Amino acid sequence: MVRVVESPAGEGVASFQLPWTGSELLRVRAGLRRSGRHLAVQDLAPEPADQTPRQLGEALFRALFAGQVSELFARSLGIVGDRGLRLRLRFRLDPDDPRLPLLHSLPWEILYQPDTRDFLGLSRRTPIVRSLEIPRPAPPHPLPSPLRVLVVPGTRFGLDPLDLEKEREQIQRAWERLPGTEVICLEPAGAEAIRQALLGTSFHILHFMGHGELDPETGKGVLFLEGPDGTSSPLTGESLAILIKDFRSLRLVFLNACETGRTPDGAGQDPWAGVATALVLGGLPAVIAMQLPVADEMAIAFSRTVYQRLAAGDPVDSAVSEGRQTLYAASPETADWAIPVLFTRIPDSRIFTRGTWRRPRLSLRRVGQSAAAILIAALAILAVRYRERILLVQAVPGHPTLQTVKVGRFRIARFEVTNRDYLQFVQAKPEWQKGRADPRLQDGDYLEDWLSPIRYPPGLDNHPVTSVSWFAAQAFCRWAGGDLPTQEQWQEAAHSAEYRFPWGPEPPESVPVLNFCDAECEMQHRDATFRPNFRDGYPRTAPVDAFPEGQTREGVYNLSGNVWEWCLNSSQAERVTMGGSFYSTYEECSSTGRSWQEATLCAIDGGFRCAWR
């Protein structure tokens, strides 16, 4: 039985007769797989499929759209067509229905309307969405500032080669259309590195690129990550869901890996055993996955188009339809374009809402003509606040919470080293724990505010670590594979040859750009001349990602203010410090002046960041 629960033309029911027997369905899937260009099957001897993708899609269309359902579909399509809107085909599959594994395994994306000769999934007017009804909310989420994409490559060990570097570059180029976006790329990583990256900052899209499969022995979907010894480490969809479902900022997971959208067939099978369905059950609002093996070049082309359209303002279902168009244009005789599947519980498929965006100052003659037009205009207005280029951010291998950007011929940390980062260091290097550090390398105030050797005050996870000597700071950077920046590197990152402050021209007085000794400062020398009534909101340290308006055009935060920072340059017992702190006046926080401090000094307003050559 098929029930239309919501449509522009009303509700209705009709009978549904599966167009294939169980054995025939297996041949259908094998034919679709054979018609594609996956690396694992392209060397097989060509065998003609029992039916073409068009014939398969027509058989499924006639089975689904019968009787009253057919009438409602035709009337609904006419209604939205007259209004210039879209008809979204949302398949609500009941998780309690024992036939769910069978229904889910049907290739709905290949639906073909014979009278108009249209594949429905190829059209923006009729996008196809799968929806599994689960007792978890999918609340709206405003466009974040900034929008962060976490790219996670799978292992390269012992599996077919994939061009992961090309895919990463394509993702970065796609998001260049939306300034204010940060693309953070991990090295091939395991589950712990993914978790640490998500703990480090808020991400909104997670993109996995690598290998996946439906394990024939367990019936569970898996992704292949990199294990601690560098070998392949399978991670089930259920484990991935447990790993990431706590992070409610995530709005979309893109699984660019084979069979991640598939679940095991047959009665008694677990419909949540697939990777994508496990993430849906975990509460992810939207998941894009692959229901069959897919060729590497096709997967890359599909993801590039999807991200280009999302950056342009499309709802995720329209973006997927455009991605299908790209695959169809490249190989119209195959079924590659029907392999991607979209799961979402968001009613209008917009992973970010427009409610808190600035209203575009323009007039649209036909506001209802295109829902995406308003979104594109809103993005264009909002983008004025952001930088003119995408932030090409990379995580440090083995240290996923340390994000770096390229400046000239080196890379520098976007943020000051936090208490959370430093805790990992002292746990790995106990000789640098509070109470154990060599007294010749610190002045006695080392980690003064920490409550114990491995515990800092609550609520300061994302604040800069302070009271660390130059020796301790350099030891941390060497542990992370880098060094403290030289004064020259620090000033190049701050663009001190162009401007007095890292953000460039002077901002409006109402815009907070740094943490300095303002009207609420506890020091006697509080800044009483420049902005005498200004309050930056922090009497002492601020989170390292505070003051986004004060970042450099590469995305480096808090080079001026918050804490002064150690540099590598030395002169006998002294070392260079730059940037000023929450105890400094506004002018003292400029990027043009330097100070010298004893290398053993552990100051409550001193911190550091690292650089890599």
C-alpha positions in Angstrom: 0.0 0.0 0.0 1.2 3.5 -0.9 -0.2 6.4 1.1 0.2 10.1 0.1 0.3 11.9 3.4 1.0 15.4 2.2 0.8 16.9 -1.3 -0.5 20.1 -3.0 -3.4 18.1 -4.3 -4.4 16.3 -1.1 -4.0 12.9 0.3 -4.7 9.4 -1.0 -3.8 5.7 -1.1 -3.2 3.1 -3.8 -2.0 -0.5 -3.9 1.7 -1.2 -4.5 3.0 -4.3 -6.3 6.7 -4.8 -6.4 7.7 -5.0 -10.1 10.3 -7.6 -9.4 10.7 -10.8 -7.4 13.4 -11.2 -4.9 15.8 -12.9 -7.4 14.9 -10.4 -10.1 15.7 -7.5 -7.7 19.2 -9.0 -7.2 19.7 -9.1 -10.9 18.4 -5.5 -11.1 21.1 -4.4 -8.6 23.7 -6.4 -10.4 22.7 -4.8 -13.7 22.9 -1.3 -12.2 26.3 -2.1 -10.7 27.5 -3.5 -14.1 26.3 -0.4 -16.0 28.4 1.8 -13.8 32.2 2.4 -14.0 33.4 1.3 -10.6 37.1 0.4 -10.3 36.3 -3.0 -8.9 34.0 -4.0 -11.8 35.4 -2.2 -14.8 37.8 -5.0 -15.7 35.0 -7.6 -15.8 33.8 -8.9 -19.1 30.9 -6.8 -20.2 27.5 -8.5 -19.8 24.3 -7.0 -21.1 21.9 -6.0 -18.4 18.4 -7.5 -18.4 17.0 -4.0 -18.7 18.3 -0.5 -19.3 18.1 2.1 -16.6 15.2 3.7 -18.4 13.3 0.4 -18.5 14.0 -0.3 -14.8 12.9 3.3 -13.9 9.7 3.0 -15.8 8.8 -0.3 -14.2 9.3 1.2 -10.7 7.4 4.3 -11.7 4.3 2.4 -12.9 4.3 0.3 -9.7 4.5 3.4 -7.5 2.3 5.8 -9.3 -0.9 3.9 -9.7 -4.5 4.7 -9.2 -5.2 7.6 -6.9 -1.5 8.2 -6.2 -0.9 8.7 -10.0 -3.7 11.3 -10.1 -2.4 13.2 -7.1 1.1 13.2 -8.6 -0.1 14.6 -11.9 -2.3 17.3 -10.2 0.5 18.3 -7.7 3.0 18.6 -10.5 0.6 20.9 -12.4 -0.1 23.0 -9.3 3.6 23.6 -8.4 4.5 24.1 -12.0 2.0 26.9 -12.4 3.5 28.6 -9.3 7.1 28.2 -10.4 7.9 26.0 -7.4 9.2 22.4 -7.0 7.5 19.1 -6.2 9.7 17.2 -3.7 9.2 13.4 -3.7 9.8 12.4 -0.1 9.7 8.7 0.6 8.8 8.2 4.2 9.7 4.6 5.1 8.3 3.3 8.4 11.1 1.8 10.5 8.7 -0.6 12.2 7.7 -2.1 8.8 9.4 -5.5 8.5 9.6 -4.9 4.8 11.8 -1.8 5.3 15.1 -3.4 4.2 13.4 -4.5 0.9 11.8 -1.2 0.3 15.0 0.7 1.1 16.9 -1.4 -1.3 14.8 -0.3 -4.3 16.5 2.1 -6.6 14.0 5.0 -6.2 16.4 7.5 -7.6 16.0 5.9 -11.1 12.2 6.6 -11.3 11.4 7.3 -15.0 8.1 9.0 -16.1 7.4 7.5 -19.5 4.8 9.9 -20.8 7.2 12.9 -20.4 10.4 10.8 -20.8 11.8 12.2 -17.6 14.1 10.7 -15.0 12.5 12.4 -11.9 15.8 12.4 -9.9 17.6 14.4 -12.6 15.2 17.4 -12.3 15.4 20.2 -9.8 11.6 20.3 -10.1 11.2 16.7 -8.7 14.1 16.0 -6.4 14.0 12.6 -4.7 14.6 12.4 -0.9 14.5 9.4 1.4 13.2 10.1 4.9 13.2 7.6 7.8 10.8 8.7 10.6 12.7 8.6 13.9 11.9 10.2 17.3 14.7 12.8 17.0 14.1 16.5 16.2 15.8 18.3 13.2 15.5 21.9 14.4 16.3 24.7 11.9 19.9 26.1 12.1 20.9 29.6 10.9 23.8 30.0 8.5 26.9 29.8 10.8 29.6 32.4 10.9 31.9 31.0 9.7 30.7 27.8 7.9 33.2 25.0 8.6 33.7 21.9 6.5 35.7 19.0 8.0 37.2 16.8 5.3 38.2 13.3 6.5 40.2 11.1 4.1 40.1 7.3 4.6 43.0 5.0 4.6 45.1 4.3 1.5 46.5 1.1 2.9 45.8 -2.1 1.0 42.8 -0.8 -1.0 42.2 0.4 -4.5 43.9 3.8 -5.1 41.8 6.9 -4.9 42.7 10.4 -5.8 41.9 12.0 -2.4 44.1 15.0 -3.0 42.1 15.9 -6.2 38.9 15.5 -4.3 40.1 17.8 -1.5 41.1 20.4 -4.0 37.7 20.2 -5.7 35.9 20.7 -2.4 38.0 23.8 -1.5 37.4 25.3 -5.0 33.7 24.7 -4.7 33.4 26.6 -1.5 35.4 29.6 -2.8 32.0 30.8 -4.0 30.9 31.4 -0.5 33.5 33.6 1.3 33.6 33.1 5.1 33.9 29.3 4.7 36.7 27.3 6.4 37.6 23.9 4.9 39.7 22.0 7.4 41.4 18.9 6.0 42.6 16.1 8.3 45.4 13.7 7.3 44.3 10.1 6.9 42.9 9.6 10.4 41.2 7.2 12.8 38.1 7.7 14.9 39.9 9.4 17.8 41.4 12.1 15.5 37.9 12.8 14.1 36.5 13.1 17.6 39.3 15.4 18.7 38.8 17.6 15.6 35.0 17.9 16.4 35.8 18.8 20.0 38.3 21.5 18.9 35.7 23.7 17.1 32.2 23.6 15.7 31.9 22.0 12.3 28.7 22.1 10.1 29.5 19.7 7.3 31.6 16.5 7.5 32.9 15.0 4.3 34.4 11.5 4.2 36.3 10.4 1.1 37.6 6.9 0.9 36.4 3.3 0.8 33.3 1.8 2.2 31.3 -1.4 1.9 28.5 -3.5 3.2 30.2 -6.3 5.0 28.8 -9.6 3.5 29.5 -11.5 6.8 28.0 -9.1 9.4 25.6 -7.2 7.1 26.9 -3.9 8.5 28.1 -0.9 6.6 31.6 0.1 7.3 34.1 2.9 6.4 37.8 2.2 6.2 39.8 4.6 8.3 43.5 4.5 9.2 44.5 2.5 12.3 47.2 3.5 14.8 49.7 1.4 12.9 48.9 2.9 9.5 46.8 -0.1 8.3 43.2 -0.2 7.3 40.7 0.0 10.2 37.0 -0.6 9.5 34.5 1.6 11.4 30.8 0.6 11.3 28.0 3.1 10.7 26.8 2.6 14.2 30.2 3.4 15.7 30.5 6.5 13.5 27.0 7.7 14.6 28.1 7.3 18.3 31.3 9.1 17.5 29.7 12.2 16.0 26.0 12.5 17.1 26.9 14.6 20.1 27.9 17.5 17.9 24.6 19.2 17.1 26.3 21.8 14.8 26.7 19.1 12.2 24.0 19.5 9.6 25.3 17.4 6.7 27.4 14.3 6.5 28.7 13.5 2.9 29.9 9.9 2.5 31.7 9.8 -0.8 32.4 6.1 -0.5 30.9 2.9 -2.0 27.8 1.3 -0.5 27.5 3.7 2.3 23.8 4.3 1.4 23.0 0.6 1.3 21.4 -1.7 3.9 21.2 -5.5 3.9 18.4 -7.1 2.0 15.9 -9.6 3.1 13.5 -10.2 5.9 14.9 -10.0 9.4 17.8 -7.8 8.4 18.6 -4.7 10.4 17.4 -1.6 8.4 19.8 0.6 10.5 22.9 -1.5 9.8 24.0 0.7 6.8 26.3 3.7 7.4 23.9 6.3 6.2 20.8 4.9 8.0 22.9 4.6 11.2 23.7 8.3 11.0 20.0 9.1 10.4 19.1 7.1 13.5 21.7 9.0 15.4 19.9 12.3 14.5 22.0 13.7 11.7 19.6 16.1 9.7 21.0 15.2 6.3 23.2 12.5 4.9 24.4 12.0 1.3 25.7 8.5 0.5 26.3 6.0 -2.3 24.0 3.0 -2.6 26.4 1.1 -5.0 30.1 1.1 -5.8 31.0 4.2 -7.7 34.0 5.1 -9.8 36.5 7.5 -8.2 36.3 10.2 -10.9 32.5 10.1 -10.8 32.4 10.5 -7.1 34.7 13.5 -7.3 32.7 15.1 -10.0 29.4 14.6 -8.1 30.8 16.0 -4.8 32.2 19.1 -6.7 28.9 20.0 -8.2 26.9 19.4 -5.0 29.2 21.7 -3.0 29.2 24.3 -5.8 25.4 24.4 -5.6 25.2 24.4 -1.8 27.6 27.4 -1.9 25.4 29.1 -4.4 22.4 28.7 -2.1 20.6 25.6 -3.3 18.7 23.3 -0.9 20.5 20.1 -0.5 18.0 18.1 -2.6 18.4 20.5 -5.5 22.2 20.4 -5.1 22.0 16.6 -5.3 19.9 16.8 -8.5 22.5 19.0 -10.0 25.2 16.5 -9.0 23.2 13.8 -10.8 23.1 16.0 -13.9 26.9 16.2 -13.9 27.2 12.4 -13.8 24.5 12.0 -16.5 26.2 14.4 -18.8 29.5 12.5 -18.4 27.9 9.1 -19.0 24.3 9.1 -20.1 24.1 5.4 -20.9 25.0 4.3 -17.4 23.3 4.5 -14.1 26.1 6.3 -12.3 23.9 9.3 -11.7 21.4 7.2 -9.7 23.9 5.8 -7.2 23.9 8.8 -4.8 21.1 8.9 -2.3 19.9 11.7 0.0 18.5 11.1 3.4 17.1 14.2 5.2 14.4 14.9 7.8 14.5 18.7 7.1 11.1 19.5 5.5 12.4 22.0 2.9 15.8 20.4 2.6 17.6 23.6 3.6 20.4 22.6 5.9 20.7 26.2 7.0 17.7 28.6 7.5 17.4 32.2 6.4 15.6 33.5 9.5 18.6 35.3 11.0 20.2 36.4 7.8 20.2 40.0 6.6 17.3 40.8 4.3 18.5 41.4 0.8 18.0 45.0 -0.4 16.6 44.2 -3.8 13.2 43.7 -5.4 12.2 40.4 -6.9 9.4 40.6 -9.4 8.3 37.0 -8.8 9.4 36.1 -5.3 7.8 32.7 -5.6 9.5 31.9 -8.8 12.6 30.5 -7.2 13.1 29.7 -3.6 16.9 29.7 -4.2 16.9 33.2 -5.5 16.3 34.7 -2.0 18.9 32.4 -0.5 21.5 33.5 -3.1 20.8 37.1 -2.5 21.0 36.7 1.3 24.3 35.0 1.0 25.6 37.8 -1.2 24.7 40.4 1.4 26.0 38.4 4.3 29.3 37.7 2.6 30.2 41.4 2.8 31.3 40.8 6.4 33.7 38.0 5.5 37.0 37.8 3.8 37.4 37.8 0.1 38.7 34.2 -0.1 38.1 30.8 1.3 40.2 29.8 4.3 42.4 26.8 3.3 42.9 25.3 6.7 44.8 22.1 7.5 45.1 20.2 10.8 48.5 19.2 12.0 49.2 15.4 11.5 48.6 13.7 14.8 47.2 16.8 16.4 43.7 17.4 14.9 42.8 20.3 17.2 45.8 22.4 15.9 44.6 24.2 12.8 47.1 25.9 10.5 47.0 28.2 7.5 49.7 28.9 4.9 51.4 32.3 5.0 54.2 32.8 2.5 56.5 29.8 2.8 55.4 28.6 6.2 52.3 27.5 8.0 51.2 29.1 11.3 48.6 28.1 13.9 45.3 29.9 13.5 44.8 30.0 17.2 46.8 30.4 20.3 47.6 27.1 22.1 44.7 26.3 24.4 44.6 24.7 27.8 43.0 21.7 26.2 45.9 21.5 23.7 48.5 21.9 26.5 46.9 19.2 28.6 47.5 16.7 25.8 51.1 17.8 25.7 51.8 17.4 29.5 50.0 14.0 29.4 52.4 12.9 26.7 55.4 14.6 28.3 55.0 14.3 32.1 58.3 16.1 32.6 56.4 19.3 31.7 53.6 18.8 34.2 53.0 21.4 36.9 55.4 20.7 39.9 57.7 18.6 37.7 59.1 21.1 35.2 62.9 21.8 35.6 63.3 24.9 37.7 66.1 26.1 35.4 63.5 26.3 32.6 60.8 28.3 34.4 60.6 31.0 37.1 58.4 29.2 39.7 55.1 30.4 38.4 54.7 27.7 35.7 51.1 26.9 35.1 50.2 29.1 38.1 46.4 28.9 37.5 46.3 25.1 37.0 44.6 23.2 39.8 46.8 20.1 39.5 49.5 18.7 37.2 46.7 17.6 34.7 43.8 19.8 35.5 43.1 23.4 34.6 40.2 25.6 35.9 36.8 24.6 34.5 35.4 26.6 31.6 38.8 27.4 30.2 39.2 24.6 27.6 39.3 27.0 24.7 41.2 29.8 26.4 44.9 30.2 25.8 47.3 28.5 28.1 49.2 31.0 30.2 52.1 31.0 32.6 54.4 29.0 30.3 58.0 29.8 29.8 59.7 30.1 26.4 61.3 26.7 27.0 57.9 25.1 27.7 56.3 26.8 24.7 59.1 25.6 22.3 58.9 22.1 23.8 55.2 22.0 22.9 55.8 23.2 19.4 58.6 20.6 18.8 56.2 17.9 20.2 53.7 19.1 17.5 56.3 18.9 14.8 57.0 22.7 14.5 58.7 25.6 16.3 57.8 28.9 17.8 57.4 31.4 15.0 60.3 33.8 14.4 59.5 37.5 14.8 59.7 37.8 11.1 57.2 35.0 10.5 54.9 36.4 13.2 54.9 39.8 11.7 54.4 38.4 8.2 51.3 36.6 9.4 50.1 39.8 11.0 50.8 41.9 7.8 52.7 44.4 9.9 54.4 45.8 6.7 50.9 46.9 5.5 49.0 47.7 8.6 49.5 48.5 12.3 47.1 45.7 13.3 46.4 42.3 11.8 42.9 42.9 10.6 43.9 45.8 8.3 42.2 49.2 8.2 40.7 50.6 11.4 37.3 49.0 12.1 34.3 50.9 13.3 34.5 51.8 17.0 31.5 49.6 17.8 33.2 46.5 16.4 35.3 44.5 19.0 38.4 43.2 17.3 40.7 42.3 20.2 41.0 41.7 23.9 43.0 44.6 25.5 43.0 46.5 28.8 39.7 48.4 28.3 37.3 50.0 30.7 36.9 46.8 32.7 40.6 46.0 32.9 41.9 45.4 36.5 45.2 47.2 35.8 45.8 50.8 36.8 47.0 51.6 33.3 43.6 50.7 31.7 43.2 52.4 28.4 41.5 55.7 29.3 42.3 57.6 26.1 41.4 55.3 23.2 37.8 54.3 23.4 37.5 55.2 27.1 34.1 53.5 27.6 34.8 50.5 25.4 34.3 47.0 26.8 35.5 43.9 24.9 33.7 41.6 27.2 36.6 39.8 28.8 38.4 41.1 31.9 41.2 38.5 31.4 41.7 35.9 28.6 39.1 35.3 25.9 38.5 32.1 23.9 41.1 31.7 21.2 38.4 31.9 18.5 36.8 35.1 19.9 36.9 38.4 17.8 36.4 37.0 14.3 36.4 40.5 13.0 40.0 40.8 14.1 41.4 37.8 12.2 43.8 38.2 9.3 42.7 37.6 5.7 44.2 34.1 6.0 42.2 33.4 9.1 44.7 33.8 12.0 43.0 34.9 15.2 44.2 37.2 18.1 47.7 38.1 16.9 46.9 41.4 18.7 45.7 41.2 22.3 44.4 38.4 24.5 47.9 37.1 25.4 51.4 38.3 24.2 53.2 35.5 22.3 56.7 34.0 22.5 58.8 34.1 19.3 61.8 32.0 18.5 64.3 34.9 18.4 66.8 35.1 21.3 69.4 37.4 22.7 71.4 35.7 25.5 68.7 35.0 28.3 65.9 37.0 26.6 63.4 36.1 23.9 61.2 38.2 21.7 57.5 38.6 22.5 54.8 40.1 20.2 51.2 41.2 20.2 50.3 42.6 23.6 47.7 41.1 25.9 44.6 41.7 28.0 46.8 43.8 30.3 48.1 46.0 27.4 46.7 49.2 26.0 45.3 49.3 22.5 48.5 50.8 21.1 50.7 48.3 22.8 48.8 45.5 21.0 49.9 46.7 17.6 51.8 44.2 15.4 54.7 46.6 14.7 56.4 46.7 18.2 58.3 44.0 20.0 59.4 43.3 23.6 62.0 41.2 25.2 61.4 38.9 28.2 63.5 36.5 30.2 63.0 33.1 28.7 62.1 31.6 32.0 59.2 34.1 32.6 55.8 32.5 33.2 53.4 35.4 32.9 49.7 35.2 33.5 49.1 37.2 30.3 51.7 35.4 28.1 51.0 32.5 25.7 52.1 31.3 22.3 51.3 29.6 19.0 53.4 27.5 16.7 54.6 27.6 13.1 55.7 24.9 10.6 58.1 25.2 7.8 
